Amino acid sequence: MATGSVDASSFPIDGDEPLVAATDVELLKRAWRHEKAAPEILQFQGDLVQAIREQIQQMEDIVEEFAESGSDPLTVSLYQMDLDRAQFLLRSYLRIRLQKVATNCHPYLIEKYMIHISESDMLNQLSEQEQKFAKRCTDDMEKHLEQSVLSRLPLFYQSIRKQSSSSEENDMVPEPPVDSFVFCKSKGSWGALQLDEREDPLELVADDLYILRYLSIKPLVETGQVDLV
C-alpha cells in the first residue's frame, strides 16, 4: 500500500522518472521497520522484494552507463547514493528475517524459535529460500543436540521438544513473545477500540505514538491502519 510520499533522495533521470519508484522505497522502508519492531517474523513481501531487485538491476545499469559516458561526477554520485540506499534497505530487510529464523543476536531473534516457526503456520510467512534455511538450521541443531547431549540422557528425557516423554505438549519449544509491548503510530483517527480485554477501550489519534501489546494491534498492523516504529 503506497504512502503517497516522495523520498527526498530519489533523483530524476532525464528530468522525468526517479531511479527507483518512491512508493516501492516507502513500502520497503515500512516492511523493514515492521520487521525490526515485531517480536515475530512477518509475512514475506515477495512481490515487493522482486520489484526492488529488478529496479536495483536497472539502477546499476544506469549508474554504469552514466559513469562511462563521462557525466558530471556529482550527478553520478547522487545516483549512486540512491542505488546504495535501495541495496541497504533490501539487504537489511532480508538479514533481519534470517536473524528471526536462526541467529542469537537479539532477545527476540534467537535460534530457539526455529522449531516453533518450522512447525507452525508461521512457516507460510517465509519465502521458499527462508523455509529451506529454517529447515536446514533446525535439522543441524537437532542433530548436534542429539549427538552431544540427548543421546547421553535417559531415554525418558531424550526429546528436544518435551521436558520428558510424559509431557502432553511441546513444552521445550518457546514461542515468540507476541504479548510484549511495542511502539506504534496510528495512521488515522479511530473511535474507542477494545484492543485488549485487560485494558479499557482506547481511542487512537492519527500520528500519535503509543506503547501497546503487539498481539492486540497485530490485526491493525496487517491491515495498514497502524505502523510499528
N, C-alpha and C positions, 0 to 999 in steps of 0.2 A: 504494500500500500504506500504510495508515494506521499511524501510530506508536502511537496509543492515548493520547498525552499531551494534556493540555488546555492551551491557550495562556492565559497569565495575563491578557492584555488582551482576551479575549473576554467581553463582559459580557452578562448575560441580558436578554431582553425579556420584560416581564411575569413575571419570575421563572422563565422556562421555557427558551426557546431562545436561543442566542448569536446575535449579529448575523451572524456568518459561521461556518460549521462549522469547529471546531477541527481536525478531521482534514484538511480541504481546505487550511487555512492551513499546517499542518505539511508536507503534501505539496508545496505551493508553495515553502515555505522550503527543503525538501530539493532540489527541482528547481533552485531559484535557486543554492544552494550548489554543487551539482554542476556547473552550467553555468559558474559563476565559476572553478571549480578545474580543470575538464577542459581539456586542450590542444586538443580537437577539439569541433565542435558535436555536441550530443547529440540524441536523438530528441525531437521536439517533443511536448509534453504537451498535445495538443489538447483532450481531454475535460476535463482539469483546468482549463485556461485558460477554456474555455467556462463551466464551473461557477462559477469565481471571478467571471467577468464578470457572470453572472446574479445572483450573490449581492451583488456591488457595487451593481448597479442597485436591488436590494431594500433594501440598506442606505441608499442615498441617499434613497430614498422615505421610509424610516423616520425618518432624521435630519431631513428636511424637515418631516415630519408632527409630530415631537416639538417642533421649534423653533416651528412655527406655533401649536401648542396651548399654548404658554407653560409647557412643562415646566421643571423645575429646570435652570438653566444648567449646573451641574456634571454632571448626568446627560447632557445633550445633548453636552457637551464630551467625555465618556468615549466615547459612541457615535461621535462624530466622529473620535476617535483611532483607534478600531477600523477605521473606514472608511479613514482615511488610511493606516494600516498595510497594509491589503489592496491599496490602489491602488499604494502604493510598491513592494511586492513584485512585483506583476504588471508594472508598467512597467519595473522594473529587470530582471526576467527576460527580457522581450521585447527590451529595449535591448541586453543582453549578447549575445543571439543575433544581432541585427543587426550588432553590432560584430564578431562572429566571421565574418560573411559579408563585410563590406566596409568596415572602418574601420582606422585606423592608430594607435590609442591604446594598444596593449599588445603586447609582444613576441610573444604567441601569437595575438592577434586582429588580424591585418594583412591588407590587401587582396590580397596575393599569393596567398592561399589561395582566392580566389574561383573561379578556374578549376578547381582541384582539386575543390572542393565541387560545382561545376556539372557536372562530367564524371565523377563517381564515384558509388558507391552512397550516399554521404553526402547526396546531393540528396534522397533519400527520407526523410531525417530532418528535413527542413524543412517548415514549413507551406506552404500554397498561396501565401500572401502573401510568405513569405520566399523561395520559389522564384522568384517574379516579380521580387522585389527583386534577388536574386543574378544573374538573367539580365540585367536592365537594367544593373546595375553592370558586369558582365563585358562586355556589348556596348559600353557607353560607354567603358570603359577600352581595349578593343581598338581601337575607332575612333580614340580620341585618340592612342594609340601609333602606329598605322599612319600617321596624318596628320602627326604631329610628328616621328617618328623612323624607323620601319621603312621607310617609302617612300623615304627618303634613303640607305638602306644598299644594298649589292649584293644582288641577288636571292637569293643563296645564304644570306643572313642576315636575311631579312625575316619569319621565323616568330616569333610571340610565344610559342610552346610549345617550340621546339627551338633549340639554340645555332646549329645550321646544318642545312641540308637533308639532310646525310649522317647526322645523329643518328637512331638507331633508336627512341629513346624520347623522351617529352616531358621532356627534362632541364632545361627552363626553368620547370617548374611545380612549385614546392615543395609539400610536404605538411605538415600539422600535425605538430608534434613529439610524437607519441604515445608515444615512448620516454623522455620526460622524467619526472622524479620529481615525485610529488605527495604531499601529506599526506592520510592516510586513517585511518579508525577502523572497526574490526570491530564488527558488531552482534551477534556471537555468538562462542563459542569453537570453533575448528576444529582438527582434528589437523594433523599436518605436511603442508603443501601445497607442491607443486613449482610455485611461481608463475613462476619464471624459470629457464630452463635454465642461465643463467650464475651462479646463486646456489644455495646449499644450501636444502633444504626449510625452510619457515617455519611455525611454529605460531602461529596468530592467536588472541589472547585478547580476549574481549569488552571493549569500551570502551577498549582500549589504542590509543595513537596510533602510526602507522607512517609512514615515508617510503619509498615503493615506486615502481617504474616503473609509469606509468599503464597501459601496454599489458598488463602482467602481471596487473593486478587488474580490467581492464575487464569481463570476464565476471561477476565478483563484484559490481561496481557495478551492472551491468544487472539482476542478479537480486535486488538489495537486500540482499546479505549484507555489503557494505562501503559506507560512506559517505565521500565526499570532504569534506574540511574546509578 
